[in-house]
Amino acid sequence: DENLYLGEMPIEIIPTPGHTPACVSYKIEDSIWVGDTLFMPDFGTARCDFPGGDAASLYDSIQLILAHPKHTKLYMCHDYKSEKRQQFEWETTVDEQQKHNIHINSSVSKTTFIKTRTTRDATLKTPKLLLPAIQLNINAGFLPKTEANGVSYIKIPINIQ
């Protein structure tokens, strides 16, 4: 495990692969920013069908998070707001996840999670901004190099059959 510091305050970096191999979570005192692992309990968990994603790894990563004390606050990376809720939320606890997460709670085995996650991922569309995001992420947030006309382009592949 590694730490970084905000002044004197240690921030524990917890590798949490699964959504992608590079995912991490950050623990500060009794709170964890979970990145792309868990969502609010009524929405479940992150998808694992991105390059290098793996449902078994995500299960193991989530188990590391859920091994913390029940009162540990968990802050979400995203909230897609289930149909049952009127408002977006971003904070829950280990206890709430263990009891109520629709994909991975204390009664869900690793085998069941992998099957459920893999089956669901096969039905999901590619996110609208994935291809532009990859082009920016691979360049550390910088736009692609300008072309002969002085303009920088984000290029989207088109399949013509």
N, C-alpha and C positions, 0 to 999 in steps of 0.2 A: 504494500500500500504506500501511497505517496501523499504528502501534504503540501499545500501551498498556504500562504499566509496573507491575511488582510490585516495589516498592522501586526499586532501580537496574536490575533485570533487565528488558530489553525483551521484550515478547510481540508477535510479528508477527501481525497479523490478515490472513488470506488469504481473500478471497472465493471460495467454492466452491459456486456455485449448481448446481442440477440436481435434487436431491431436492425442494427448494423454492427460490424465488429469493433467500431471505434467508440461506441457509446460509453459514457461515464455518468455517474451521479456524484453529487457533492454533499457531504455531511458537515453541518455546522452545528455544534452543540447537540441539541436534541431534535434537529430538523434535517431532512434530506430532500434535496432537489433531485428528483428521480429521472430527469431527462426523458428519453423515449423508452420507457419500460412500462410503467403503470399509467392508466388514466383514472379518472374518478370511478369509483366502484360500479356505477351503473353503466359505464361504457367499456370497461374491461382493460385490455392491454394493447400495446403497440403491435403493429403488423411486423412480420419477419420475412417478407418476400422481396426486400431490397437486396442489392448485391452484397453477399456475405452474411445476410441475415440468417438466423437459425433459431427455430422455436425451442429446441432443447437448451440452447445457451440462454435464451430469454427466461425460460423457467428457472434455471439455476441463478441467474442474476436477480430475479424477483425474490427468490428464496433468501438471498443475502440481505436484501432490503427488509423483508418481512421477519428476519431473525432479530431485528432490533426490538427494544421494549415497545409494548403495545401503545404507549402514549406518544411515541415518536411522531412528530408532524411530518407529513409528506407533501411536498409541493410539486404540482404537475407541470410538465412542459407544455401541454396542450389541454384544452377541454373542448370536445366536440359537442357537448351538451346533448344528453340523451333526450328522446322525445318526452320522457317523464318529467323533465325539469324545465322551468321557465327561465332560469338564469344560469350563466356560466359560473363555474366553481373552479378552484385551483388548489384547495387545501383539504387534506383528509389525514387519517392516522393509520398506523400499522394495524391497529385493532379493526378499524372500519374495512380496510382492504381484506384482512383475513376472514372477516365475517360475510362481506357483501359483494366482493368483486365478482362480476358475472363470468369471467374467464378463469380466474385463478384465486380460489379461496382455500381455506383450510381443508376442505373436503375434495379438492381436485388433485388427482395424481399427475405425475409427470407425463405418463403415457396419454392420459385423457387430454391434458393441456396441449400436447404436441399435435394430437389428432384434430382437436377443435381449432387451434390456431392455424394449422396448415390448410384445413378445409376452408375456413373462412377467408384466408389470404388469397386462395385461388379464385375467389369471387370478386375481389376488390379491383377497381380500376387504378391505373397509374395516376398518381396525384397530378393535378394540372400544372403545378410549378416545379415538378421534379427535374425535368431536363434543363430549364434555365438555372435552377439552384445548383445542379451538378457543375455546370460550366463556371459559375461564380465560386463555388466551394473549392474546386480543383485549383483555382487561381488565388486562393487565400482571400477571397472577397473582391478581388480586382476584376474589372471588366476585361474581356478578351482584347487582344492587340487590335489597334485600328487597322483598317484595310486601306487600299490605295486611295480611296476617296475620303480618307480621314475619319470614317465612321467606325465605331466598334459595334459588332453584331453578336447577339445571342442566336445561335443557329438551332433550329428544330428539325430533326430528320423527318422526311415525308416518305412513306412507303406507297409507291404507285404500282399497281398490278395490272 
